[in-house]
C-alpha cells in the first residue's frame, strides 16, 4: 500500500541528526554477508597488489600519455559542442559550480514528488499520491505444470518451474503483437536457506534442500500484463516465452577463451558447455533486444581452493556455507579444479527465443561482475561498461569490433548475437589532478574545489592477442583481475553498477563503500576514493568522446559523495545539501526518460532502510536528490526500472536480519503475519494515472 503520511521535505531534514547518532543501524547484516558473498568482508581483501596512488601516477610515462589523451577527449567534445565535456577547458574536468535559481518549487522534471522520509517501516513506503502492487513473488508458478507455491512442501521440480529467489536485476522488454504485455527478465542472485526451509540445519543440508536452492538461482523470463488505468503489472502464467534457467541449465561458452584448457573439466572436455549460472547480480539490456547478466560472488560456491588465482578471486580453502560439494563434485576444486573458471562471466540471454541457449561471453573478462550495460559508438559498435564488486578492485569496458545491424530479421539477430565475442577489453586507470597532500582521507575537497581528474583505458586483450606482458590472451580473460593488477589499474571502492546516460553519454559508476580504505597495509584515500574507512560510498561521473567512446582517454569527477548531508564530507554535485535526502551505499543505477539518475542502495549506514532515490544530472537542479521509496526490514533495493508511468524495483532478501529464520521471521512482508517472507518484484505508479514525477 502507499505511504499513509509521507512527510514534507523539512520533516525529512529534521530526522537527519537522529540518523547520524546510529551510523551502523541500517547496515548490512551478518546474515547477508553469510549467504550473499560468503562473508567476503570478513576475509582478507583479495587484491594485495601495490598499485600506485592515482594522484602520483601522472609522473609516470603511461600516466603522462593518459592525461594527454584524456585532455584531447575533452577538447574534442567541447569543440564539437558535445554534452560529454566535463569542463570548459581541456585541463580541468570539473564544471564551474552552477548557480541554482529558484526554479519550480516541486523539483526537477521527473522528480516532482514529496520525498519519502528515512524510516524503518516493514513495508515498501512510497510517496503520497502513489500506489503499488507486488508483481510476482518467489515461488509463483510461471511454467506449465508448475504447482502453486507451498512453503511447507517445496521440491526441486516445483522450483524449477517457479519464479526464483532473491530477485535482483530487472529488464522490461516490449512484446509486439500482444497489447499491454511486456517481457520481464529477472536475475536470482542467491538463496537464504535459513529463511526458506523450516528447521534448516546449516551443517547438514539435505539433498532436496540443495537441489531446491540450485533451482532457485539463475534467471526468470515471465510475460507480464499491465492494467490499462494504473501501473499495475501481473504475471501471465504459462506463456510460451516464460522460462527458468538455473544451476543445472545448459549455457554455451563463447568468445576468445572458449575451448581453453583452463575451462575444461571431466564433464566437459571441450571447455564450451557449462551447467548453470551463479550469483547473478545486476545486468544490462542491449540495443539489439537481449539481456546481460553479471555473475558476481561465484567464489563462495566452490570448496577446497588452493591456488594463487583462487585466492585472488576469494575462493576459500575449506568447505562452503551451502555444502553443495557434498552433492556434486564440480563444486569441489580438489576434484574439478577448473570448474570455478567457468563462472564469473557476463551471460547474454535472448528472451524472445525460449529455445535458445544463453551464452557466457569470455571476451568481457572474468571477475565479480556486478553489471554490464552497453551503448553504441557513432558507427554502431557496442561498448559495455562493467564494475568488479570487490574492495579495491577495478572497472572495465569492452569495445566490440563489430557493428550492430538494425532490424529484427533473423539475419540481423544472428549477427547481433556475435557482437560481444570480438573486440578489446580495457581496464581503467584514473589520475587525480590534485597533489596527494591535499587528499587527507576525510573527504575534504582539494584546493581546486572538486575531486576530479583524467584517465586512460588500458587495453588488456584483443581477440587472441594479449596486451599484458607475461600473460597469454586466454589467461587475461580467465584471470582478468591478475591482468588488471599487472597493468596498475586504479583500486576503487567496490565499483558496482555502471550506467551510461542515454542523453549525454556520460557514464556513472556506483562505488558502494570500502571500510578497509586507509587501514594499515591497505591503499590510502585518493582523489577518486577520497575517504578512509569509507562506509557511505560515492558516484563517479566519467566523460568520453561522444562520437567515439571506444577512445582510450576520459575525464572524470565525483558526482555524489554519499552520506548524511549534515556531514561536511558529503557532496551533491554542488546542489544545496539542506535540500537533499540522505543517501548511503549506492548500488544499482538507472536512468528515467528525463535524464535523471535513479540510485538504489544496499546496506545503508544511516539508520534507515535501503531505498530508491532520483537525482537530477543536468540543469540548475543538478545534484537535487530525492528519496522515492524505502523497502522492508532487512531488504535491499535492486533492479530499478523507471518508465514514464511506472517504477519497478526488486525487493531482495526481506527479513534477512541476524537471528532470523522461518520459525522466527524478522519481517512479515509481503503477505503479513503467519506467512513466509518472500523476495518479490514491486511496481509503483501515480494514483492519478499521470507520469512519474511530473
C-alpha positions, 0 to 999 in steps of 0.5 A: 500500500502507499505511504499513509503520511509521507512527510514534507521535505523539512520533516525529512531534514529534521530526522537527519541528526537522529540518523547520524547518532546510529551510523551502523543501524541500517547496515548490512547484516551478518546474515547477508554477508553469510549467504550473499558473498560468503562473508567476503568482508570478513576475509582478507581483501583479495587484491594485495597488489601495490598499485600506485596512488592515482594522484602520483601516477601522472609522473609516470610515462603511461600516466603522462600519455593518459592525461594527454589523451584524456585532455584531447577527449575533452577538447574534442567534445567541447569543440564539437559542442558535445554534452560529454565535456566535463569542463570548459577547458581541456585541463580541468574536468570539473564544471564551474559550480552552477548557480541554482535559481529558484526554479519550480518549487516541486523539483526537477522534471521527473522528480516532482514528488514529496520525498519519502522520509528515512524510516524503518517501516516493514513495508515498501513506503512510497510517496503520497499520491502513489500506489503499488502492487507486488508483481510476482513473488518467489515461488509463483508458478510461471511454467506449465505444470508448475504447482502453486507455491507451498512453503511447507512442501517445496521440491526441486521440480516445483522450483524449477518451474517457479519464479526464483529467489532473491530477485535482483536485476530487472529488464522490461522488454516490449512484446509486439503483437500482444497489447499491454504485455511486456517481457520481464527478465529477472536475475536470482542472485542467491538463496537464504536457506535459513529463511526458506526451509523450516528447521534448516540445519546449516551443517547438514543440508539435505539433498532436496534442500540443495537441489531446491536452492540450485533451482532457485538461482539463475534467471526468470523470463515471465510475460507480464500484463499491465492494467490499462488505468494504473501501473499495475503489472501481473504475471501471465502464467504459462506463456510460451516465452516464460522460462527458468534457467538455473544451476543445472541449465545448459549455457554455451561458452563463447568468445576468445577463451572458449575451448581453453584448457583452463575451462575444461573439466571431466564433464566437459572436455571441450571447455564450451558447455557449462551447467548453470549460472551463479550469483547473478547480480545486476545486468544490462539490456542491449540495443539489439533486444537481449539481456546481460547478466553479471555473475558476481560472488561465484567464489563462495560456491566452490570448496577446497581452493588452493591456488594463487588465482583462487585466492585472488578471486576469494575462493576459500580453502575449506568447505562452503556455507551451502555444502553443495560439494557434498552433492556434486563434485564440480563444486569441489576444486580438489576434484574439478579444479577448473570448474570455478573458471567457468563462472564469473562471466557476463551471460547474454540471454535472448528472451524472445527465443525460449529455445535458445541457449544463453551464452557466457561471453569470455571476451568481457573478462572474468571477475565479480561482475556486478553489471554490464550495460552497453551503448553504441559508438557513432558507427554502431559498435557496442561498448559495455561498461562493467564494475568488479564488486570487490574492495579495491578492485577495478572497472572495465569496458569492452569495445566490440569490433563489430557493428550492430545491424538494425532490424529484427530479421533473423539475419540481423539477430544472428549477427547481433548475437556475435557482437560481444565475442570480438573486440578489446577489453580495457581496464581503467586507470584514473589520475587525480589532478590534485597533489596527494597532500591535499587528499587527507582521507576525510573527504575534504575537497582539494584546493581546486574545489572538486575531486576530479581528474583524467584517465586512460583505458588500458587495453588488456586483450584483443581477440587472441592477442594479449596486451599484458606482458607475461600473460597469454590472451586466454589467461587475461580473460580467465584471470582478468583481475591478475591482468588488471593488477599487472597493468596498475589499474586504479583500486576503487571502492567496490565499483558496482553498477555502471550506467551510461546516460542515454542523453549525454553519454556520460557514464556513472559508476556506483562505488558502494563503500570500502571500510578497509580504505586507509587501514594499515597495509591497505591503499590510502584515500585518493582523489577518486576514493577520497575517504578512509574507512569509507562506509557511505560510498560515492558516484563517479561521473566519467566523460568520453568522446561522444562520437567515439567512446571506444577512445582510450582517454576520459575525464572524470569527477565525483558526482555524489559523495554519499552520506548524511548531508549534515556531514561536511564530507558529503557532496551533491554535485554542488546542489544545496545539501539542506535540500537533499535526502540522505543517501548511503551505499549506492548500488544499482543505477538507472536512468528515467526518460528525463535524464535523471539518475535513479540510485538504489542502495544496499546496506545503508549506514544511516539508520534507515532502510535501503531505498530508491532515490532520483537525482537530477544530472543536468540543469540548475537542479543538478545534484537535487536528490530525492528519496522515492521509496524505502523497502522492508526490514532487512531488504535491499533495493535492486533492479530499478526500472523507471518508465514514464508511468511506472517504477519497478524495483526488486525487493531482495532478501526481506527479513534477512536480519541476524537471528532470523529464520522461518520459525522466527521471521524478522519481517512479515512482508509481503503477505503479513503475519503467519506467512513466509517472507518472500523476495518479490518484484514491486511496481509503483505508479501515480494514483492519478494515472499521470507520469512519474514525477511530473 
